[in-house]
Amino acid sequence: MPRAAPEQQPRPSHHVTVQMVVRVAMHDARLARCLLHGLLGDALGIHTIDIDHRRELACLHVELERARVPDAMALLIRTLSGAEFGAIRRLDRSR
C-alpha cells in the first residue's frame, strides 16, 4: 500500500515585516538612508531617525521584509564600517 505524502504546512501569503535598528555616526545618517532606499526602493517601509547630539550618533529605525535584512546589513557594513545593529523585531500587522 503506497504511503500518503506528509502534509505540507501552507506558506503564508504575506511577507513578514520587521523593524531593524541601525546606529551610525551622525554624519553618515543621510548616506545610510540613501543606501537603504537604493537597495529596497518602495519596499522600504516607515523609517525614523533619532539623533543623539551628545554622542554624535544617529539611530535609524527601519521597516523592511525579514528576507531583505541580510542584504541591507551587508550593504551597510560594506559601506559604513562603523554601523552597529540593534534589535530586529517582528512587527504585527494583523491590526
PDB file of N, CA, C and O in Angstrom:
ATOM      1  N   MET A   1       0.838  -1.170   0.000  1.00  0.00           N
ATOM      2  CA  MET A   1       0.000   0.000   0.000  1.00  0.00           C
ATOM      3  C   MET A   1       0.896   1.251   0.000  1.00  0.00           C
ATOM      4  O   MET A   1       1.745   1.372   0.883  1.00  0.00           O
ATOM      5  N   PRO A   2       0.742   2.190  -0.957  1.00  0.00           N
ATOM      6  CA  PRO A   2       1.587   3.381  -1.011  1.00  0.00           C
ATOM      7  C   PRO A   2       1.304   4.317   0.161  1.00  0.00           C
ATOM      8  O   PRO A   2       0.175   4.454   0.633  1.00  0.00           O
ATOM      9  N   ARG A   3       2.385   4.951   0.604  1.00  0.00           N
ATOM     10  CA  ARG A   3       2.246   5.904   1.707  1.00  0.00           C
ATOM     11  C   ARG A   3       1.735   7.242   1.197  1.00  0.00           C
ATOM     12  O   ARG A   3       2.083   7.685   0.103  1.00  0.00           O
ATOM     13  N   ALA A   4       0.931   7.853   1.985  1.00  0.00           N
ATOM     14  CA  ALA A   4       0.446   9.197   1.656  1.00  0.00           C
ATOM     15  C   ALA A   4       1.573  10.188   1.941  1.00  0.00           C
ATOM     16  O   ALA A   4       2.291  10.058   2.933  1.00  0.00           O
ATOM     17  N   ALA A   5       1.717  11.153   1.084  1.00  0.00           N
ATOM     18  CA  ALA A   5       2.736  12.187   1.287  1.00  0.00           C
ATOM     19  C   ALA A   5       2.391  12.984   2.536  1.00  0.00           C
ATOM     20  O   ALA A   5       1.226  13.298   2.778  1.00  0.00           O
ATOM     21  N   PRO A   6       3.413  13.310   3.331  1.00  0.00           N
ATOM     22  CA  PRO A   6       3.117  14.107   4.527  1.00  0.00           C
ATOM     23  C   PRO A   6       2.532  15.460   4.129  1.00  0.00           C
ATOM     24  O   PRO A   6       2.895  16.046   3.109  1.00  0.00           O
ATOM     25  N   GLU A   7       1.631  15.924   4.956  1.00  0.00           N
ATOM     26  CA  GLU A   7       1.003  17.215   4.662  1.00  0.00           C
ATOM     27  C   GLU A   7       2.024  18.331   4.847  1.00  0.00           C
ATOM     28  O   GLU A   7       2.771  18.361   5.825  1.00  0.00           O
ATOM     29  N   GLN A   8       2.036  19.228   3.903  1.00  0.00           N
ATOM     30  CA  GLN A   8       2.933  20.369   3.996  1.00  0.00           C
ATOM     31  C   GLN A   8       2.203  21.531   4.641  1.00  0.00           C
ATOM     32  O   GLN A   8       1.010  21.746   4.425  1.00  0.00           O
ATOM     33  N   GLN A   9       2.947  22.264   5.427  1.00  0.00           N
ATOM     34  CA  GLN A   9       2.365  23.450   6.035  1.00  0.00           C
ATOM     35  C   GLN A   9       2.144  24.496   4.949  1.00  0.00           C
ATOM     36  O   GLN A   9       3.047  24.755   4.154  1.00  0.00           O
ATOM     37  N   PRO A  10       0.976  25.092   4.903  1.00  0.00           N
ATOM     38  CA  PRO A  10       0.764  26.145   3.906  1.00  0.00           C
ATOM     39  C   PRO A  10       1.672  27.332   4.211  1.00  0.00           C
ATOM     40  O   PRO A  10       1.825  27.730   5.365  1.00  0.00           O
ATOM     41  N   ARG A  11       2.266  27.885   3.173  1.00  0.00           N
ATOM     42  CA  ARG A  11       3.115  29.057   3.348  1.00  0.00           C
ATOM     43  C   ARG A  11       2.240  30.288   3.449  1.00  0.00           C
ATOM     44  O   ARG A  11       1.247  30.424   2.735  1.00  0.00           O
ATOM     45  N   PRO A  12       2.623  31.188   4.352  1.00  0.00           N
ATOM     46  CA  PRO A  12       1.822  32.411   4.445  1.00  0.00           C
ATOM     47  C   PRO A  12       1.907  33.203   3.155  1.00  0.00           C
ATOM     48  O   PRO A  12       2.953  33.251   2.508  1.00  0.00           O
ATOM     49  N   SER A  13       0.807  33.818   2.792  1.00  0.00           N
ATOM     50  CA  SER A  13       0.781  34.565   1.541  1.00  0.00           C
ATOM     51  C   SER A  13       1.330  35.980   1.714  1.00  0.00           C
ATOM     52  O   SER A  13       1.557  36.683   0.729  1.00  0.00           O
ATOM     53  N   HIS A  14       1.540  36.394   2.944  1.00  0.00           N
ATOM     54  CA  HIS A  14       2.066  37.731   3.183  1.00  0.00           C
ATOM     55  C   HIS A  14       3.535  37.634   3.611  1.00  0.00           C
ATOM     56  O   HIS A  14       4.003  36.575   4.028  1.00  0.00           O
ATOM     57  N   HIS A  15       4.231  38.722   3.505  1.00  0.00           N
ATOM     58  CA  HIS A  15       5.629  38.763   3.899  1.00  0.00           C
ATOM     59  C   HIS A  15       5.731  39.221   5.350  1.00  0.00           C
ATOM     60  O   HIS A  15       4.915  40.013   5.822  1.00  0.00           O
ATOM     61  N   VAL A  16       6.727  38.720   6.038  1.00  0.00           N
ATOM     62  CA  VAL A  16       6.942  39.108   7.424  1.00  0.00           C
ATOM     63  C   VAL A  16       7.715  40.421   7.438  1.00  0.00           C
ATOM     64  O   VAL A  16       8.783  40.526   6.835  1.00  0.00           O
ATOM     65  N   THR A  17       7.179  41.409   8.121  1.00  0.00           N
ATOM     66  CA  THR A  17       7.816  42.713   8.238  1.00  0.00           C
ATOM     67  C   THR A  17       8.491  42.816   9.595  1.00  0.00           C
ATOM     68  O   THR A  17       7.932  42.420  10.618  1.00  0.00           O
ATOM     69  N   VAL A  18       9.703  43.357   9.584  1.00  0.00           N
ATOM     70  CA  VAL A  18      10.449  43.545  10.819  1.00  0.00           C
ATOM     71  C   VAL A  18      10.907  44.996  10.923  1.00  0.00           C
ATOM     72  O   VAL A  18      10.923  45.733   9.938  1.00  0.00           O
ATOM     73  N   GLN A  19      11.275  45.382  12.131  1.00  0.00           N
ATOM     74  CA  GLN A  19      11.921  46.673  12.331  1.00  0.00           C
ATOM     75  C   GLN A  19      13.371  46.388  12.690  1.00  0.00           C
ATOM     76  O   GLN A  19      13.658  45.648  13.630  1.00  0.00           O
ATOM     77  N   MET A  20      14.280  46.986  11.929  1.00  0.00           N
ATOM     78  CA  MET A  20      15.709  46.834  12.149  1.00  0.00           C
ATOM     79  C   MET A  20      16.237  48.164  12.681  1.00  0.00           C
ATOM     80  O   MET A  20      15.904  49.229  12.162  1.00  0.00           O
ATOM     81  N   VAL A  21      17.057  48.088  13.712  1.00  0.00           N
ATOM     82  CA  VAL A  21      17.656  49.283  14.296  1.00  0.00           C
ATOM     83  C   VAL A  21      19.126  49.324  13.904  1.00  0.00           C
ATOM     84  O   VAL A  21      19.858  48.352  14.087  1.00  0.00           O
ATOM     85  N   VAL A  22      19.547  50.467  13.360  1.00  0.00           N
ATOM     86  CA  VAL A  22      20.933  50.651  12.914  1.00  0.00           C
ATOM     87  C   VAL A  22      21.466  51.945  13.515  1.00  0.00           C
ATOM     88  O   VAL A  22      20.814  52.986  13.439  1.00  0.00           O
ATOM     89  N   ARG A  23      22.652  51.877  14.110  1.00  0.00           N
ATOM     90  CA  ARG A  23      23.305  53.076  14.636  1.00  0.00           C
ATOM     91  C   ARG A  23      24.510  53.404  13.763  1.00  0.00           C
ATOM     92  O   ARG A  23      25.321  52.533  13.449  1.00  0.00           O
ATOM     93  N   VAL A  24      24.613  54.658  13.382  1.00  0.00           N
ATOM     94  CA  VAL A  24      25.740  55.135  12.568  1.00  0.00           C
ATOM     95  C   VAL A  24      26.173  56.498  13.100  1.00  0.00           C
ATOM     96  O   VAL A  24      25.443  57.145  13.851  1.00  0.00           O
ATOM     97  N   ALA A  25      27.365  56.921  12.702  1.00  0.00           N
ATOM     98  CA  ALA A  25      27.809  58.267  13.031  1.00  0.00           C
ATOM     99  C   ALA A  25      26.798  59.249  12.459  1.00  0.00           C
ATOM    100  O   ALA A  25      26.228  59.018  11.392  1.00  0.00           O
ATOM    101  N   MET A  26      26.581  60.338  13.173  1.00  0.00           N
ATOM    102  CA  MET A  26      25.579  61.316  12.757  1.00  0.00           C
ATOM    103  C   MET A  26      25.818  61.789  11.322  1.00  0.00           C
ATOM    104  O   MET A  26      24.863  61.975  10.568  1.00  0.00           O
ATOM    105  N   HIS A  27      27.073  61.982  10.940  1.00  0.00           N
ATOM    106  CA  HIS A  27      27.359  62.470   9.584  1.00  0.00           C
ATOM    107  C   HIS A  27      27.122  61.401   8.515  1.00  0.00           C
ATOM    108  O   HIS A  27      27.155  61.714   7.325  1.00  0.00           O
ATOM    109  N   ASP A  28      26.883  60.143   8.913  1.00  0.00           N
ATOM    110  CA  ASP A  28      26.603  59.068   7.957  1.00  0.00           C
ATOM    111  C   ASP A  28      25.118  58.735   7.834  1.00  0.00           C
ATOM    112  O   ASP A  28      24.746  57.859   7.052  1.00  0.00           O
ATOM    113  N   ALA A  29      24.273  59.416   8.590  1.00  0.00           N
ATOM    114  CA  ALA A  29      22.843  59.078   8.606  1.00  0.00           C
ATOM    115  C   ALA A  29      22.203  59.228   7.229  1.00  0.00           C
ATOM    116  O   ALA A  29      21.452  58.356   6.792  1.00  0.00           O
ATOM    117  N   ARG A  30      22.496  60.315   6.556  1.00  0.00           N
ATOM    118  CA  ARG A  30      21.899  60.534   5.232  1.00  0.00           C
ATOM    119  C   ARG A  30      22.362  59.459   4.243  1.00  0.00           C
ATOM    120  O   ARG A  30      21.561  58.951   3.459  1.00  0.00           O
ATOM    121  N   LEU A  31      23.649  59.115   4.282  1.00  0.00           N
ATOM    122  CA  LEU A  31      24.170  58.078   3.390  1.00  0.00           C
ATOM    123  C   LEU A  31      23.506  56.739   3.684  1.00  0.00           C
ATOM    124  O   LEU A  31      23.127  56.021   2.758  1.00  0.00           O
ATOM    125  N   ALA A  32      23.362  56.394   4.961  1.00  0.00           N
ATOM    126  CA  ALA A  32      22.718  55.127   5.329  1.00  0.00           C
ATOM    127  C   ALA A  32      21.291  55.078   4.785  1.00  0.00           C
ATOM    128  O   ALA A  32      20.863  54.065   4.233  1.00  0.00           O
ATOM    129  N   ARG A  33      20.572  56.164   4.945  1.00  0.00           N
ATOM    130  CA  ARG A  33      19.193  56.232   4.437  1.00  0.00           C
ATOM    131  C   ARG A  33      19.155  56.081   2.923  1.00  0.00           C
ATOM    132  O   ARG A  33      18.317  55.354   2.391  1.00  0.00           O
ATOM    133  N   CYS A  34      20.058  56.765   2.227  1.00  0.00           N
ATOM    134  CA  CYS A  34      20.102  56.674   0.759  1.00  0.00           C
ATOM    135  C   CYS A  34      20.468  55.267   0.299  1.00  0.00           C
ATOM    136  O   CYS A  34      19.917  54.774  -0.685  1.00  0.00           O
ATOM    137  N   LEU A  35      21.392  54.619   1.002  1.00  0.00           N
ATOM    138  CA  LEU A  35      21.771  53.251   0.653  1.00  0.00           C
ATOM    139  C   LEU A  35      20.580  52.306   0.787  1.00  0.00           C
ATOM    140  O   LEU A  35      20.329  51.478  -0.089  1.00  0.00           O
ATOM    141  N   LEU A  36      19.856  52.440   1.884  1.00  0.00           N
ATOM    142  CA  LEU A  36      18.692  51.587   2.093  1.00  0.00           C
ATOM    143  C   LEU A  36      17.609  51.854   1.056  1.00  0.00           C
ATOM    144  O   LEU A  36      16.974  50.918   0.570  1.00  0.00           O
ATOM    145  N   HIS A  37      17.394  53.107   0.715  1.00  0.00           N
ATOM    146  CA  HIS A  37      16.422  53.430  -0.335  1.00  0.00           C
ATOM    147  C   HIS A  37      16.876  52.847  -1.671  1.00  0.00           C
ATOM    148  O   HIS A  37      16.055  52.314  -2.419  1.00  0.00           O
ATOM    149  N   GLY A  38      18.155  52.937  -1.980  1.00  0.00           N
ATOM    150  CA  GLY A  38      18.667  52.384  -3.229  1.00  0.00           C
ATOM    151  C   GLY A  38      18.505  50.884  -3.307  1.00  0.00           C
ATOM    152  O   GLY A  38      18.197  50.346  -4.370  1.00  0.00           O
ATOM    153  N   LEU A  39      18.709  50.200  -2.191  1.00  0.00           N
ATOM    154  CA  LEU A  39      18.592  48.741  -2.154  1.00  0.00           C
ATOM    155  C   LEU A  39      17.134  48.295  -2.168  1.00  0.00           C
ATOM    156  O   LEU A  39      16.772  47.375  -2.902  1.00  0.00           O
ATOM    157  N   LEU A  40      16.310  48.933  -1.373  1.00  0.00           N
ATOM    158  CA  LEU A  40      14.953  48.454  -1.155  1.00  0.00           C
ATOM    159  C   LEU A  40      13.886  49.180  -1.954  1.00  0.00           C
ATOM    160  O   LEU A  40      12.795  48.647  -2.155  1.00  0.00           O
ATOM    161  N   GLY A  41      14.185  50.390  -2.412  1.00  0.00           N
ATOM    162  CA  GLY A  41      13.201  51.143  -3.175  1.00  0.00           C
ATOM    163  C   GLY A  41      11.904  51.306  -2.416  1.00  0.00           C
ATOM    164  O   GLY A  41      11.901  51.668  -1.240  1.00  0.00           O
ATOM    165  N   ASP A  42      10.800  51.037  -3.096  1.00  0.00           N
ATOM    166  CA  ASP A  42       9.477  51.178  -2.483  1.00  0.00           C
ATOM    167  C   ASP A  42       9.222  50.154  -1.381  1.00  0.00           C
ATOM    168  O   ASP A  42       8.276  50.304  -0.607  1.00  0.00           O
ATOM    169  N   ALA A  43      10.056  49.113  -1.301  1.00  0.00           N
ATOM    170  CA  ALA A  43       9.881  48.091  -0.264  1.00  0.00           C
ATOM    171  C   ALA A  43      10.370  48.575   1.098  1.00  0.00           C
ATOM    172  O   ALA A  43      10.137  47.916   2.111  1.00  0.00           O
ATOM    173  N   LEU A  44      11.049  49.723   1.125  1.00  0.00           N
ATOM    174  CA  LEU A  44      11.471  50.288   2.399  1.00  0.00           C
ATOM    175  C   LEU A  44      10.250  50.881   3.074  1.00  0.00           C
ATOM    176  O   LEU A  44       9.599  51.776   2.535  1.00  0.00           O
ATOM    177  N   GLY A  45       9.949  50.376   4.248  1.00  0.00           N
ATOM    178  CA  GLY A  45       8.763  50.843   4.956  1.00  0.00           C
ATOM    179  C   GLY A  45       9.046  52.105   5.749  1.00  0.00           C
ATOM    180  O   GLY A  45       9.990  52.845   5.469  1.00  0.00           O
ATOM    181  N   ILE A  46       8.221  52.324   6.725  1.00  0.00           N
ATOM    182  CA  ILE A  46       8.346  53.501   7.581  1.00  0.00           C
ATOM    183  C   ILE A  46       9.725  53.504   8.213  1.00  0.00           C
ATOM    184  O   ILE A  46      10.227  52.464   8.640  1.00  0.00           O
ATOM    185  N   HIS A  47      10.321  54.657   8.269  1.00  0.00           N
ATOM    186  CA  HIS A  47      11.615  54.763   8.937  1.00  0.00           C
ATOM    187  C   HIS A  47      11.703  56.094   9.666  1.00  0.00           C
ATOM    188  O   HIS A  47      11.182  57.116   9.219  1.00  0.00           O
ATOM    189  N   THR A  48      12.377  56.042  10.796  1.00  0.00           N
ATOM    190  CA  THR A  48      12.624  57.258  11.565  1.00  0.00           C
ATOM    191  C   THR A  48      14.103  57.300  11.913  1.00  0.00           C
ATOM    192  O   THR A  48      14.783  56.273  11.917  1.00  0.00           O
ATOM    193  N   ILE A  49      14.583  58.479  12.201  1.00  0.00           N
ATOM    194  CA  ILE A  49      15.974  58.638  12.601  1.00  0.00           C
ATOM    195  C   ILE A  49      15.986  59.460  13.885  1.00  0.00           C
ATOM    196  O   ILE A  49      15.481  60.582  13.922  1.00  0.00           O
ATOM    197  N   ASP A  50      16.571  58.886  14.941  1.00  0.00           N
ATOM    198  CA  ASP A  50      16.763  59.600  16.196  1.00  0.00           C
ATOM    199  C   ASP A  50      18.214  60.063  16.237  1.00  0.00           C
ATOM    200  O   ASP A  50      19.127  59.293  15.941  1.00  0.00           O
ATOM    201  N   ILE A  51      18.420  61.314  16.601  1.00  0.00           N
ATOM    202  CA  ILE A  51      19.756  61.885  16.654  1.00  0.00           C
ATOM    203  C   ILE A  51      20.174  62.068  18.114  1.00  0.00           C
ATOM    204  O   ILE A  51      19.436  62.658  18.903  1.00  0.00           O
ATOM    205  N   ASP A  52      21.343  61.569  18.466  1.00  0.00           N
ATOM    206  CA  ASP A  52      21.936  61.773  19.785  1.00  0.00           C
ATOM    207  C   ASP A  52      23.101  62.736  19.593  1.00  0.00           C
ATOM    208  O   ASP A  52      24.204  62.322  19.237  1.00  0.00           O
ATOM    209  N   HIS A  53      22.851  64.024  19.831  1.00  0.00           N
ATOM    210  CA  HIS A  53      23.870  65.050  19.598  1.00  0.00           C
ATOM    211  C   HIS A  53      25.054  64.902  20.556  1.00  0.00           C
ATOM    212  O   HIS A  53      26.189  65.218  20.196  1.00  0.00           O
ATOM    213  N   ARG A  54      24.796  64.432  21.750  1.00  0.00           N
ATOM    214  CA  ARG A  54      25.869  64.290  22.736  1.00  0.00           C
ATOM    215  C   ARG A  54      26.912  63.261  22.280  1.00  0.00           C
ATOM    216  O   ARG A  54      28.114  63.482  22.423  1.00  0.00           O
ATOM    217  N   ARG A  55      26.440  62.137  21.731  1.00  0.00           N
ATOM    218  CA  ARG A  55      27.352  61.080  21.256  1.00  0.00           C
ATOM    219  C   ARG A  55      27.628  61.167  19.759  1.00  0.00           C
ATOM    220  O   ARG A  55      28.441  60.411  19.229  1.00  0.00           O
ATOM    221  N   GLU A  56      26.952  62.089  19.081  1.00  0.00           N
ATOM    222  CA  GLU A  56      27.061  62.254  17.633  1.00  0.00           C
ATOM    223  C   GLU A  56      26.732  60.960  16.889  1.00  0.00           C
ATOM    224  O   GLU A  56      27.452  60.531  15.988  1.00  0.00           O
ATOM    225  N   LEU A  57      25.614  60.356  17.304  1.00  0.00           N
ATOM    226  CA  LEU A  57      25.127  59.125  16.688  1.00  0.00           C
ATOM    227  C   LEU A  57      23.724  59.331  16.146  1.00  0.00           C
ATOM    228  O   LEU A  57      22.943  60.124  16.672  1.00  0.00           O
ATOM    229  N   ALA A  58      23.424  58.603  15.087  1.00  0.00           N
ATOM    230  CA  ALA A  58      22.067  58.558  14.540  1.00  0.00           C
ATOM    231  C   ALA A  58      21.578  57.120  14.658  1.00  0.00           C
ATOM    232  O   ALA A  58      22.309  56.174  14.362  1.00  0.00           O
ATOM    233  N   CYS A  59      20.348  56.972  15.089  1.00  0.00           N
ATOM    234  CA  CYS A  59      19.753  55.649  15.234  1.00  0.00           C
ATOM    235  C   CYS A  59      18.584  55.568  14.256  1.00  0.00           C
ATOM    236  O   CYS A  59      17.577  56.259  14.413  1.00  0.00           O
ATOM    237  N   LEU A  60      18.735  54.716  13.245  1.00  0.00           N
ATOM    238  CA  LEU A  60      17.697  54.539  12.230  1.00  0.00           C
ATOM    239  C   LEU A  60      16.815  53.366  12.619  1.00  0.00           C
ATOM    240  O   LEU A  60      17.312  52.290  12.954  1.00  0.00           O
ATOM    241  N   HIS A  61      15.511  53.574  12.575  1.00  0.00           N
ATOM    242  CA  HIS A  61      14.518  52.522  12.818  1.00  0.00           C
ATOM    243  C   HIS A  61      13.847  52.288  11.471  1.00  0.00           C
ATOM    244  O   HIS A  61      13.100  53.134  10.980  1.00  0.00           O
ATOM    245  N   VAL A  62      14.122  51.135  10.885  1.00  0.00           N
ATOM    246  CA  VAL A  62      13.717  50.876   9.501  1.00  0.00           C
ATOM    247  C   VAL A  62      12.811  49.655   9.445  1.00  0.00           C
ATOM    248  O   VAL A  62      13.111  48.624  10.047  1.00  0.00           O
ATOM    249  N   GLU A  63      11.705  49.774   8.721  1.00  0.00           N
ATOM    250  CA  GLU A  63      10.817  48.632   8.488  1.00  0.00           C
ATOM    251  C   GLU A  63      11.100  48.053   7.113  1.00  0.00           C
ATOM    252  O   GLU A  63      11.164  48.779   6.120  1.00  0.00           O
ATOM    253  N   LEU A  64      11.270  46.721   7.066  1.00  0.00           N
ATOM    254  CA  LEU A  64      11.533  46.033   5.809  1.00  0.00           C
ATOM    255  C   LEU A  64      11.121  44.582   5.938  1.00  0.00           C
ATOM    256  O   LEU A  64      10.833  44.103   7.034  1.00  0.00           O
ATOM    257  N   GLU A  65      11.094  43.881   4.811  1.00  0.00           N
ATOM    258  CA  GLU A  65      10.769  42.464   4.838  1.00  0.00           C
ATOM    259  C   GLU A  65      11.924  41.708   5.490  1.00  0.00           C
ATOM    260  O   GLU A  65      13.093  42.013   5.254  1.00  0.00           O
ATOM    261  N   ARG A  66      11.584  40.732   6.302  1.00  0.00           N
ATOM    262  CA  ARG A  66      12.608  39.957   7.007  1.00  0.00           C
ATOM    263  C   ARG A  66      13.617  39.344   6.044  1.00  0.00           C
ATOM    264  O   ARG A  66      14.804  39.272   6.363  1.00  0.00           O
ATOM    265  N   ALA A  67      13.174  38.908   4.891  1.00  0.00           N
ATOM    266  CA  ALA A  67      14.071  38.279   3.921  1.00  0.00           C
ATOM    267  C   ALA A  67      15.126  39.248   3.387  1.00  0.00           C
ATOM    268  O   ALA A  67      16.162  38.809   2.887  1.00  0.00           O
ATOM    269  N   ARG A  68      14.882  40.548   3.482  1.00  0.00           N
ATOM    270  CA  ARG A  68      15.825  41.554   2.955  1.00  0.00           C
ATOM    271  C   ARG A  68      16.852  42.018   3.990  1.00  0.00           C
ATOM    272  O   ARG A  68      17.788  42.739   3.645  1.00  0.00           O
ATOM    273  N   VAL A  69      16.691  41.617   5.245  1.00  0.00           N
ATOM    274  CA  VAL A  69      17.589  42.056   6.310  1.00  0.00           C
ATOM    275  C   VAL A  69      19.056  41.722   6.014  1.00  0.00           C
ATOM    276  O   VAL A  69      19.902  42.607   6.144  1.00  0.00           O
ATOM    277  N   PRO A  70      19.399  40.490   5.622  1.00  0.00           N
ATOM    278  CA  PRO A  70      20.812  40.194   5.361  1.00  0.00           C
ATOM    279  C   PRO A  70      21.428  41.096   4.290  1.00  0.00           C
ATOM    280  O   PRO A  70      22.570  41.535   4.432  1.00  0.00           O
ATOM    281  N   ASP A  71      20.681  41.370   3.226  1.00  0.00           N
ATOM    282  CA  ASP A  71      21.188  42.254   2.167  1.00  0.00           C
ATOM    283  C   ASP A  71      21.405  43.665   2.684  1.00  0.00           C
ATOM    284  O   ASP A  71      22.420  44.295   2.388  1.00  0.00           O
ATOM    285  N   ALA A  72      20.449  44.155   3.456  1.00  0.00           N
ATOM    286  CA  ALA A  72      20.559  45.517   4.000  1.00  0.00           C
ATOM    287  C   ALA A  72      21.739  45.623   4.956  1.00  0.00           C
ATOM    288  O   ALA A  72      22.492  46.595   4.909  1.00  0.00           O
ATOM    289  N   MET A  73      21.903  44.629   5.820  1.00  0.00           N
ATOM    290  CA  MET A  73      23.013  44.651   6.771  1.00  0.00           C
ATOM    291  C   MET A  73      24.353  44.578   6.052  1.00  0.00           C
ATOM    292  O   MET A  73      25.282  45.311   6.393  1.00  0.00           O
ATOM    293  N   ALA A  74      24.457  43.696   5.057  1.00  0.00           N
ATOM    294  CA  ALA A  74      25.711  43.553   4.316  1.00  0.00           C
ATOM    295  C   ALA A  74      26.085  44.851   3.603  1.00  0.00           C
ATOM    296  O   ALA A  74      27.249  45.251   3.614  1.00  0.00           O
ATOM    297  N   LEU A  75      25.117  45.502   2.993  1.00  0.00           N
ATOM    298  CA  LEU A  75      25.370  46.761   2.299  1.00  0.00           C
ATOM    299  C   LEU A  75      25.873  47.827   3.268  1.00  0.00           C
ATOM    300  O   LEU A  75      26.843  48.528   2.978  1.00  0.00           O
ATOM    301  N   LEU A  76      25.218  47.948   4.410  1.00  0.00           N
ATOM    302  CA  LEU A  76      25.624  48.961   5.385  1.00  0.00           C
ATOM    303  C   LEU A  76      27.000  48.663   5.972  1.00  0.00           C
ATOM    304  O   LEU A  76      27.800  49.577   6.171  1.00  0.00           O
ATOM    305  N   ILE A  77      27.277  47.405   6.247  1.00  0.00           N
ATOM    306  CA  ILE A  77      28.588  47.038   6.801  1.00  0.00           C
ATOM    307  C   ILE A  77      29.699  47.311   5.796  1.00  0.00           C
ATOM    308  O   ILE A  77      30.764  47.812   6.160  1.00  0.00           O
ATOM    309  N   ARG A  78      29.450  46.982   4.527  1.00  0.00           N
ATOM    310  CA  ARG A  78      30.471  47.221   3.491  1.00  0.00           C
ATOM    311  C   ARG A  78      30.745  48.702   3.296  1.00  0.00           C
ATOM    312  O   ARG A  78      31.884  49.097   3.044  1.00  0.00           O
ATOM    313  N   THR A  79      29.719  49.517   3.409  1.00  0.00           N
ATOM    314  CA  THR A  79      29.838  50.935   3.098  1.00  0.00           C
ATOM    315  C   THR A  79      30.171  51.776   4.324  1.00  0.00           C
ATOM    316  O   THR A  79      30.965  52.713   4.236  1.00  0.00           O
ATOM    317  N   LEU A  80      29.587  51.460   5.437  1.00  0.00           N
ATOM    318  CA  LEU A  80      29.774  52.231   6.666  1.00  0.00           C
ATOM    319  C   LEU A  80      30.363  51.310   7.732  1.00  0.00           C
ATOM    320  O   LEU A  80      29.628  50.644   8.460  1.00  0.00           O
ATOM    321  N   SER A  81      31.663  51.278   7.818  1.00  0.00           N
ATOM    322  CA  SER A  81      32.337  50.316   8.699  1.00  0.00           C
ATOM    323  C   SER A  81      31.937  50.474  10.164  1.00  0.00           C
ATOM    324  O   SER A  81      32.053  49.522  10.935  1.00  0.00           O
ATOM    325  N   GLY A  82      31.471  51.647  10.559  1.00  0.00           N
ATOM    326  CA  GLY A  82      31.087  51.863  11.949  1.00  0.00           C
ATOM    327  C   GLY A  82      29.635  51.549  12.255  1.00  0.00           C
ATOM    328  O   GLY A  82      29.180  51.784  13.374  1.00  0.00           O
ATOM    329  N   ALA A  83      28.896  51.021  11.286  1.00  0.00           N
ATOM    330  CA  ALA A  83      27.483  50.717  11.513  1.00  0.00           C
ATOM    331  C   ALA A  83      27.340  49.646  12.593  1.00  0.00           C
ATOM    332  O   ALA A  83      28.059  48.646  12.601  1.00  0.00           O
ATOM    333  N   GLU A  84      26.404  49.878  13.492  1.00  0.00           N
ATOM    334  CA  GLU A  84      26.085  48.913  14.545  1.00  0.00           C
ATOM    335  C   GLU A  84      24.613  48.566  14.437  1.00  0.00           C
ATOM    336  O   GLU A  84      23.785  49.420  14.119  1.00  0.00           O
ATOM    337  N   PHE A  85      24.292  47.319  14.701  1.00  0.00           N
ATOM    338  CA  PHE A  85      22.919  46.855  14.571  1.00  0.00           C
ATOM    339  C   PHE A  85      22.348  46.509  15.928  1.00  0.00           C
ATOM    340  O   PHE A  85      22.987  45.842  16.742  1.00  0.00           O
ATOM    341  N   GLY A  86      21.141  46.972  16.153  1.00  0.00           N
ATOM    342  CA  GLY A  86      20.438  46.664  17.390  1.00  0.00           C
ATOM    343  C   GLY A  86      19.416  45.579  17.141  1.00  0.00           C
ATOM    344  O   GLY A  86      19.587  44.717  16.278  1.00  0.00           O
ATOM    345  N   ALA A  87      18.366  45.642  17.903  1.00  0.00           N
ATOM    346  CA  ALA A  87      17.327  44.623  17.832  1.00  0.00           C
ATOM    347  C   ALA A  87      16.633  44.615  16.473  1.00  0.00           C
ATOM    348  O   ALA A  87      16.422  45.653  15.846  1.00  0.00           O
ATOM    349  N   ILE A  88      16.292  43.418  16.051  1.00  0.00           N
ATOM    350  CA  ILE A  88      15.441  43.226  14.878  1.00  0.00           C
ATOM    351  C   ILE A  88      14.213  42.507  15.398  1.00  0.00           C
ATOM    352  O   ILE A  88      14.290  41.377  15.880  1.00  0.00           O
ATOM    353  N   ARG A  89      13.071  43.184  15.293  1.00  0.00           N
ATOM    354  CA  ARG A  89      11.865  42.574  15.862  1.00  0.00           C
ATOM    355  C   ARG A  89      10.754  42.507  14.831  1.00  0.00           C
ATOM    356  O   ARG A  89      10.606  43.385  13.981  1.00  0.00           O
ATOM    357  N   ARG A  90       9.988  41.454  14.932  1.00  0.00           N
ATOM    358  CA  ARG A  90       8.855  41.248  14.035  1.00  0.00           C
ATOM    359  C   ARG A  90       7.759  42.243  14.376  1.00  0.00           C
ATOM    360  O   ARG A  90       7.474  42.500  15.546  1.00  0.00           O
ATOM    361  N   LEU A  91       7.151  42.796  13.340  1.00  0.00           N
ATOM    362  CA  LEU A  91       6.049  43.735  13.526  1.00  0.00           C
ATOM    363  C   LEU A  91       4.735  43.007  13.264  1.00  0.00           C
ATOM    364  O   LEU A  91       4.602  42.289  12.274  1.00  0.00           O
ATOM    365  N   ASP A  92       3.798  43.192  14.130  1.00  0.00           N
ATOM    366  CA  ASP A  92       2.490  42.566  13.999  1.00  0.00           C
ATOM    367  C   ASP A  92       1.608  43.480  13.148  1.00  0.00           C
ATOM    368  O   ASP A  92       1.235  44.573  13.575  1.00  0.00           O
ATOM    369  N   ARG A  93       1.287  43.027  11.961  1.00  0.00           N
ATOM    370  CA  ARG A  93       0.462  43.822  11.028  1.00  0.00           C
ATOM    371  C   ARG A  93      -0.972  43.326  10.977  1.00  0.00           C
ATOM    372  O   ARG A  93      -1.703  43.674  10.049  1.00  0.00           O
ATOM    373  N   SER A  94      -1.397  42.528  11.942  1.00  0.00           N
ATOM    374  CA  SER A  94      -2.745  41.973  11.890  1.00  0.00           C
ATOM    375  C   SER A  94      -3.815  42.960  12.343  1.00  0.00           C
ATOM    376  O   SER A  94      -5.007  42.694  12.188  1.00  0.00           O
ATOM    377  N   ARG A  95      -3.414  44.061  12.885  1.00  0.00           N
ATOM    378  CA  ARG A  95      -4.387  45.031  13.403  1.00  0.00           C
ATOM    379  C   ARG A  95      -4.755  46.030  12.363  1.00  0.00           C
ATOM    380  O   ARG A  95      -5.562  46.923  12.622  1.00  0.00           O
TER     381      ARG A  95
END
